[in-house]
Amino acid sequence: FLVSSRDSSLPEKIMHAVIKYSPKLALRSDLIRNSPFLAVRRCSSMLDFDDDLSHWPRAKSNTFLNVCPQGNKMIVERLGKLDKIQEAGWFIAIPFIDNISYVVDMREKALSITPQSGITKDNVQVRVSGNLYCQFVDAQKAAYGSKNPIYAVKQMAQSSMRAAIGELELDEILHARAKLNAIIRQTVQESASAWGVEIKRYEITDVSPDKFISEAMDQQAAAERERRKKVLEAEGDKRSAELQSEGVKIRLKNESEGTLIQITNQAEARKKQLMLEGEGEASVIRMRAQAQADAIKIIAESLSSETAREAATIAVAREYIAMYGEMGKSSNTMIFSDKPADMKVLMAQASAIIKATSDSQPTNA
């Protein structure tokens, strides 16, 4: 647990943090407070603590045969002047003449930026925290460009974040974090280039407005949710009414089309019925006419002899008398000839009819 005396310069708050987060060390709090040589290396992972971030420069004692770990570069000075930048691997350095002044970790680092208070463009006080991801790309600039490049980068990130907050409104900070991240990264990169540091990216981790603004934002969010609920319900009712009206429209359309088809089919059926009935009546009329024509022809042929004529005259007279009988049954009014009892008159009339029929036979033929 014991390291060099340079660890005695740790702030008092780090000591309290060690006591708080390490129960075993808390049992020996008196030793922690009284011993200037206590190491906190085992607690560094718990506290997110890195030697690179708290101690600069990192030096290494010269053992003549030295080893540079992978991912690091060593600045070797000879008699106080830069001699060479040693890459990963082993190398020889002359003790008392060569001095390994800086050990630069070339791997990417994540720096935690403490919450910074700022006033937005619309006069709202907020606290913003973030993480800065950076990497040394030039070991010489990292060693001689700044007394403590890690500290300088963190301070530059904090000031850039406060300046960027002042140029944006609260809604932009909350909803356009990518824009704020880009502004901070670009600003820090312009200064960090001289320190041999490349800013990979900056990410905002938390944006905390003050208490009153938070309450107002909560109320606004609740009102917005209520408004969206009402809008969705209204849109649902509107859509339901539209679908119902569309259903009624389609139903009426289908019913009218069905009625039209029904009427059309009935009209077609009636038309065919009338056509068939007309054709049947025409056939019946033709058949009756043909039968009457045949009957007249047969009667005409039969009246060609005298005997047939007398028989026909008697038949006509009989039918004539039967006609008067029927008329007498159906009506009280009767029309008689001036000589109804004169058989000769009746026979004369029947003979005249038969003669007229016989005379017209050659013409009909």
GULUM-288865 format. One line per field, with one value per residue (C-alpha): residue number from 1; residue in three letters; x negated, y negated, z. Coordinates in nm, 3 decimals, always signed. Layout:
bafi c(NUM;...)
drenro c(ALA;...)
X c(X;...)
Y c(Y;...)
Z c(Z;...)
//
This chain:
bafi c(1;2;3;4;5;6;7;8;9;10;11;12;13;14;15;16;17;18;19;20;21;22;23;24;25;26;27;28;29;30;31;32;33;34;35;36;37;38;39;40;41;42;43;44;45;46;47;48;49;50;51;52;53;54;55;56;57;58;59;60;61;62;63;64;65;66;67;68;69;70;71;72;73;74;75;76;77;78;79;80;81;82;83;84;85;86;87;88;89;90;91;92;93;94;95;96;97;98;99;100;101;102;103;104;105;106;107;108;109;110;111;112;113;114;115;116;117;118;119;120;121;122;123;124;125;126;127;128;129;130;131;132;133;134;135;136;137;138;139;140;141;142;143;144;145;146;147;148;149;150;151;152;153;154;155;156;157;158;159;160;161;162;163;164;165;166;167;168;169;170;171;172;173;174;175;176;177;178;179;180;181;182;183;184;185;186;187;188;189;190;191;192;193;194;195;196;197;198;199;200;201;202;203;204;205;206;207;208;209;210;211;212;213;214;215;216;217;218;219;220;221;222;223;224;225;226;227;228;229;230;231;232;233;234;235;236;237;238;239;240;241;242;243;244;245;246;247;248;249;250;251;252;253;254;255;256;257;258;259;260;261;262;263;264;265;266;267;268;269;270;271;272;273;274;275;276;277;278;279;280;281;282;283;284;285;286;287;288;289;290;291;292;293;294;295;296;297;298;299;300;301;302;303;304;305;306;307;308;309;310;311;312;313;314;315;316;317;318;319;320;321;322;323;324;325;326;327;328;329;330;331;332;333;334;335;336;337;338;339;340;341;342;343;344;345;346;347;348;349;350;351;352;353;354;355;356;357;358;359;360;361;362;363;364;365)
drenro c(PHE;LEU;VAL;SER;SER;ARG;ASP;SER;SER;LEU;PRO;GLU;LYS;ILE;MET;HIS;ALA;VAL;ILE;LYS;TYR;SER;PRO;LYS;LEU;ALA;LEU;ARG;SER;ASP;LEU;ILE;ARG;ASN;SER;PRO;PHE;LEU;ALA;VAL;ARG;ARG;CYS;SER;SER;MET;LEU;ASP;PHE;ASP;ASP;ASP;LEU;SER;HIS;TRP;PRO;ARG;ALA;LYS;SER;ASN;THR;PHE;LEU;ASN;VAL;CYS;PRO;GLN;GLY;ASN;LYS;MET;ILE;VAL;GLU;ARG;LEU;GLY;LYS;LEU;ASP;LYS;ILE;GLN;GLU;ALA;GLY;TRP;PHE;ILE;ALA;ILE;PRO;PHE;ILE;ASP;ASN;ILE;SER;TYR;VAL;VAL;ASP;MET;ARG;GLU;LYS;ALA;LEU;SER;ILE;THR;PRO;GLN;SER;GLY;ILE;THR;LYS;ASP;ASN;VAL;GLN;VAL;ARG;VAL;SER;GLY;ASN;LEU;TYR;CYS;GLN;PHE;VAL;ASP;ALA;GLN;LYS;ALA;ALA;TYR;GLY;SER;LYS;ASN;PRO;ILE;TYR;ALA;VAL;LYS;GLN;MET;ALA;GLN;SER;SER;MET;ARG;ALA;ALA;ILE;GLY;GLU;LEU;GLU;LEU;ASP;GLU;ILE;LEU;HIS;ALA;ARG;ALA;LYS;LEU;ASN;ALA;ILE;ILE;ARG;GLN;THR;VAL;GLN;GLU;SER;ALA;SER;ALA;TRP;GLY;VAL;GLU;ILE;LYS;ARG;TYR;GLU;ILE;THR;ASP;VAL;SER;PRO;ASP;LYS;PHE;ILE;SER;GLU;ALA;MET;ASP;GLN;GLN;ALA;ALA;ALA;GLU;ARG;GLU;ARG;ARG;LYS;LYS;VAL;LEU;GLU;ALA;GLU;GLY;ASP;LYS;ARG;SER;ALA;GLU;LEU;GLN;SER;GLU;GLY;VAL;LYS;ILE;ARG;LEU;LYS;ASN;GLU;SER;GLU;GLY;THR;LEU;ILE;GLN;ILE;THR;ASN;GLN;ALA;GLU;ALA;ARG;LYS;LYS;GLN;LEU;MET;LEU;GLU;GLY;GLU;GLY;GLU;ALA;SER;VAL;ILE;ARG;MET;ARG;ALA;GLN;ALA;GLN;ALA;ASP;ALA;ILE;LYS;ILE;ILE;ALA;GLU;SER;LEU;SER;SER;GLU;THR;ALA;ARG;GLU;ALA;ALA;THR;ILE;ALA;VAL;ALA;ARG;GLU;TYR;ILE;ALA;MET;TYR;GLY;GLU;MET;GLY;LYS;SER;SER;ASN;THR;MET;ILE;PHE;SER;ASP;LYS;PRO;ALA;ASP;MET;LYS;VAL;LEU;MET;ALA;GLN;ALA;SER;ALA;ILE;ILE;LYS;ALA;THR;SER;ASP;SER;GLN;PRO;THR;ASN;ALA)
X c(+0.000;-0.299;-0.436;-0.660;-0.612;-0.454;-0.120;-0.114;+0.007;+0.348;+0.636;+0.817;+1.141;+0.972;+0.880;+1.242;+1.357;+1.120;+1.266;+1.622;+1.592;+1.353;+1.497;+1.174;+0.971;+1.237;+1.149;+0.799;+0.900;+0.647;+0.368;+0.495;+0.501;+0.164;-0.042;-0.166;-0.279;+0.057;+0.130;+0.476;+0.384;+0.623;+0.908;+0.842;+1.080;+1.356;+1.304;+1.253;+0.909;+0.612;+0.253;+0.247;+0.522;+0.389;+0.011;-0.178;-0.443;-0.481;-0.845;-1.044;-1.373;-1.657;-1.779;-2.023;-1.818;-1.466;-1.138;-0.870;-0.525;-0.304;-0.080;-0.324;-0.600;-0.894;-1.062;-1.436;-1.635;-2.010;-2.158;-1.819;-1.760;-1.530;-1.731;-1.479;-1.121;-1.132;-0.868;-0.742;-1.020;-1.348;-1.627;-1.945;-1.988;-2.300;-2.225;-2.290;-2.322;-1.995;-1.672;-1.329;-1.134;-0.792;-0.595;-0.307;-0.013;+0.097;+0.422;+0.761;+0.882;+1.223;+1.225;+1.524;+1.629;+1.790;+2.134;+2.106;+2.362;+2.459;+2.728;+2.896;+2.994;+3.348;+3.217;+3.258;+2.997;+2.885;+2.612;+2.454;+2.205;+2.031;+1.747;+1.455;+1.277;+0.924;+0.596;+0.233;+0.112;-0.218;-0.429;-0.666;-0.381;-0.223;-0.548;-0.646;-0.327;-0.163;-0.265;+0.032;+0.219;+0.487;+0.576;+0.569;+0.803;+1.051;+1.052;+1.094;+1.385;+1.557;+1.525;+1.630;+1.936;+2.040;+1.992;+2.190;+2.474;+2.505;+2.552;+2.841;+3.189;+3.301;+3.509;+3.212;+2.989;+3.245;+3.335;+3.019;+2.739;+2.548;+2.520;+2.390;+2.146;+2.007;+1.963;+1.773;+1.554;+1.458;+1.375;+1.160;+0.985;+0.865;+0.673;+0.574;+0.383;+0.093;+0.080;+0.057;+0.411;+0.678;+1.037;+1.223;+1.570;+1.764;+2.082;+2.324;+2.430;+2.678;+2.869;+3.030;+3.238;+3.315;+3.605;+3.866;+3.786;+3.803;+4.147;+4.262;+4.125;+4.308;+4.633;+4.572;+4.501;+4.820;+5.021;+4.862;+4.949;+5.307;+5.327;+5.195;+5.447;+5.735;+5.601;+5.575;+5.926;+6.063;+5.882;+6.018;+6.376;+6.329;+6.195;+6.478;+6.739;+6.570;+6.569;+6.933;+7.037;+6.833;+7.010;+7.353;+7.256;+7.135;+7.448;+7.683;+7.485;+7.500;+7.872;+7.944;+7.734;+7.920;+8.256;+8.148;+8.042;+8.369;+8.579;+8.372;+8.416;+8.791;+8.824;+8.630;+8.846;+9.167;+9.043;+8.971;+9.309;+9.495;+9.296;+9.372;+9.741;+9.760;+9.597;+9.842;+10.146;+10.023;+9.984;+10.333;+10.480;+10.301;+10.422;+10.781;+10.773;+10.636;+10.907;+11.179;+11.036;+11.033;+11.389;+11.512;+11.339;+11.497;+11.843;+11.804;+11.712;+12.006;+12.261;+12.184;+12.485;+12.861;+12.925;+12.645;+12.787;+13.130;+12.972;+12.765;+13.074;+13.252;+12.948;+12.922;+13.290;+13.253;+12.959;+13.156;+13.444;+13.200;+13.047;+13.389;+13.433;+13.102;+13.183;+13.510;+13.334;+13.080;+13.282;+13.641;+13.594;+13.606;+13.590;+13.796;+13.842;+14.158;+14.269;+14.112;+14.360;+14.319;+14.089;+14.057;+13.900;+13.657;+13.574;+13.530;+13.285;+13.087;+13.081;+12.951;+12.669;+12.570;+12.582;+12.363;+12.116;+12.120;+12.066;+11.765;+11.598;+11.414;+11.278;+11.143;+10.990)
Y c(+0.000;-0.232;-0.436;-0.739;-1.054;-1.242;-1.078;-1.285;-1.580;-1.419;-1.649;-1.590;-1.511;-1.212;-1.079;-1.109;-0.936;-0.646;-0.612;-0.628;-0.374;-0.125;+0.032;+0.215;-0.104;-0.287;-0.068;-0.220;-0.582;-0.702;-0.542;-0.703;-1.050;-1.020;-0.839;-1.058;-0.751;-0.569;-0.460;-0.469;-0.266;+0.021;-0.225;-0.399;-0.177;-0.234;-0.611;-0.622;-0.760;-0.738;-0.841;-0.996;-1.235;-1.346;-1.329;-1.497;-1.449;-1.076;-0.991;-0.666;-0.593;-0.502;-0.144;-0.136;+0.140;+0.004;+0.133;-0.086;+0.084;+0.124;-0.177;-0.418;-0.644;-0.765;-1.104;-1.057;-1.372;-1.386;-1.646;-1.823;-1.833;-1.616;-1.329;-1.082;-0.956;-0.590;-0.358;-0.036;+0.214;+0.227;-0.030;-0.135;-0.470;-0.592;-0.660;-1.014;-1.137;-1.020;-1.088;-0.939;-1.257;-1.171;-0.853;-0.935;-0.696;-0.704;-0.519;-0.688;-0.829;-0.922;-1.237;-1.305;-1.671;-1.780;-1.945;-2.307;-2.576;-2.807;-3.046;-2.956;-3.200;-3.217;-3.294;-2.948;-2.820;-2.463;-2.225;-2.019;-1.734;-1.522;-1.293;-1.393;-1.125;-1.221;-1.067;-1.180;-1.179;-1.371;-1.274;-1.571;-1.827;-1.640;-1.674;-2.029;-2.192;-2.233;-2.191;-1.960;-1.887;-1.669;-1.947;-2.200;-1.991;-1.948;-2.319;-2.404;-2.159;-2.313;-2.669;-2.567;-2.389;-2.698;-2.919;-2.680;-2.668;-3.045;-3.040;-2.790;-2.785;-2.521;-2.331;-2.315;-2.180;-1.913;-1.806;-1.884;-1.738;-1.633;-1.999;-2.098;-1.806;-1.912;-2.274;-2.176;-1.922;-2.166;-2.441;-2.215;-2.062;-2.404;-2.453;-2.092;-2.054;-2.251;-2.004;-1.695;-1.587;-1.479;-1.518;-1.212;-1.308;-1.479;-1.337;-1.518;-1.286;-1.497;-1.825;-1.945;-2.265;-2.434;-2.324;-2.568;-2.500;-2.125;-2.161;-2.378;-2.123;-1.842;-2.038;-2.115;-1.749;-1.645;-1.904;-1.789;-1.426;-1.527;-1.726;-1.432;-1.205;-1.435;-1.470;-1.094;-1.046;-1.312;-1.155;-0.815;-0.950;-1.122;-0.808;-0.603;-0.845;-0.838;-0.459;-0.444;-0.690;-0.496;-0.178;-0.340;-0.475;-0.136;+0.035;-0.210;-0.179;+0.199;+0.191;-0.048;+0.163;+0.473;+0.301;+0.190;+0.541;+0.677;+0.428;+0.498;+0.870;+0.832;+0.609;+0.860;+1.141;+0.943;+0.862;+1.224;+1.321;+1.075;+1.184;+1.546;+1.471;+1.264;+1.539;+1.789;+1.570;+1.509;+1.881;+1.941;+1.670;+1.818;+2.162;+2.038;+1.842;+2.141;+2.359;+2.112;+2.086;+2.461;+2.480;+2.217;+2.393;+2.725;+2.560;+2.390;+2.714;+2.884;+2.623;+2.687;+2.925;+2.842;+3.096;+2.948;+2.603;+2.707;+2.881;+2.573;+2.353;+2.569;+2.561;+2.183;+2.150;+2.375;+2.172;+1.855;+1.983;+2.099;+1.751;+1.599;+1.850;+1.756;+1.389;+1.448;+1.618;+1.344;+1.027;+0.897;+0.699;+0.888;+0.788;+0.991;+0.990;+0.838;+1.193;+1.420;+1.701;+1.706;+2.001;+1.904;+1.575;+1.754;+2.002;+1.720;+1.540;+1.858;+1.934;+1.581;+1.627;+1.964;+1.828;+1.537;+1.777;+1.998;+1.700;+1.586;+1.928;+1.893;+1.554;+1.687;+1.982)
Z c(+0.000;+0.034;-0.257;-0.302;-0.102;-0.396;-0.308;+0.010;-0.199;-0.258;-0.158;+0.166;-0.019;-0.188;+0.152;+0.266;-0.054;+0.015;+0.364;+0.228;-0.054;+0.108;+0.425;+0.505;+0.492;+0.689;+0.990;+0.983;+0.928;+1.184;+0.984;+0.663;+0.811;+0.990;+0.726;+0.436;+0.242;+0.203;-0.155;-0.306;-0.612;-0.529;-0.487;-0.818;-1.013;-0.756;-0.765;-1.142;-1.066;-1.306;-1.248;-1.596;-1.496;-1.155;-1.194;-1.469;-1.576;-1.535;-1.505;-1.486;-1.322;-1.556;-1.495;-1.791;-1.957;-1.981;-2.124;-2.279;-2.255;-2.559;-2.610;-2.439;-2.556;-2.344;-2.373;-2.310;-2.222;-2.229;-2.001;-1.984;-2.361;-2.572;-2.707;-2.848;-2.829;-2.748;-2.894;-2.730;-2.660;-2.471;-2.495;-2.321;-2.149;-1.965;-1.600;-1.465;-1.825;-1.979;-1.797;-1.879;-1.809;-1.957;-2.008;-2.243;-2.267;-2.632;-2.572;-2.584;-2.254;-2.120;-1.907;-1.687;-1.701;-1.376;-1.398;-1.508;-1.433;-1.713;-1.833;-2.160;-2.430;-2.291;-1.936;-1.781;-1.538;-1.608;-1.497;-1.772;-1.734;-1.995;-2.097;-2.316;-2.519;-2.620;-2.725;-2.742;-3.100;-3.057;-2.757;-2.796;-2.790;-2.499;-2.301;-2.392;-2.522;-2.182;-1.824;-1.770;-2.096;-1.929;-1.686;-1.968;-2.183;-1.897;-1.817;-2.185;-2.212;-1.910;-2.037;-2.389;-2.250;-2.053;-2.360;-2.582;-2.328;-2.344;-2.722;-2.720;-2.577;-2.330;-2.586;-2.823;-2.545;-2.453;-2.806;-3.007;-2.798;-3.108;-3.209;-2.864;-2.864;-3.201;-3.089;-2.773;-2.954;-3.227;-2.976;-2.758;-3.059;-3.178;-2.855;-2.787;-3.113;-2.963;-2.672;-2.893;-2.805;-3.050;-2.929;-3.051;-2.933;-2.659;-2.511;-2.280;-2.001;-1.806;-1.838;-1.515;-1.515;-1.186;-0.963;-1.090;-1.456;-1.391;-1.236;-1.526;-1.773;-1.591;-1.609;-1.976;-2.047;-1.867;-2.061;-2.386;-2.310;-2.229;-2.552;-2.753;-2.582;-2.678;-3.032;-3.069;-2.930;-3.168;-3.461;-3.358;-3.340;-3.675;-3.834;-3.682;-3.822;-4.162;-4.166;-4.058;-4.329;-4.582;-4.468;-4.505;-4.846;-4.965;-4.824;-4.999;-5.319;-5.306;-5.228;-5.518;-5.752;-5.633;-5.685;-6.033;-6.122;-5.984;-6.187;-6.499;-6.458;-6.397;-6.705;-6.914;-6.781;-6.850;-7.198;-7.273;-7.124;-7.347;-7.649;-7.582;-7.514;-7.836;-8.033;-7.881;-7.957;-8.309;-8.358;-8.222;-8.448;-8.747;-8.661;-8.613;-8.935;-9.116;-8.964;-9.061;-9.409;-9.442;-9.305;-9.551;-9.833;-9.739;-9.708;-10.041;-10.204;-10.038;-10.167;-10.528;-10.567;-10.541;-10.268;-10.059;-10.099;-9.974;-9.677;-9.603;-9.629;-9.376;-9.144;-9.166;-9.091;-8.790;-8.660;-8.722;-8.514;-8.238;-8.234;-8.158;-7.883;-7.719;-7.749;-7.574;-7.281;-7.219;-7.289;-7.267;-7.586;-7.912;-8.277;-8.521;-8.890;-9.026;-9.111;-8.851;-8.907;-9.280;-9.350;-9.711;-9.614;-9.388;-9.659;-9.911;-9.683;-9.621;-9.994;-10.065;-9.815;-9.955;-10.310;-10.222;-10.067;-10.378;-10.606;-10.409;-10.414;-10.746;-10.639;-10.306;-10.480)
//
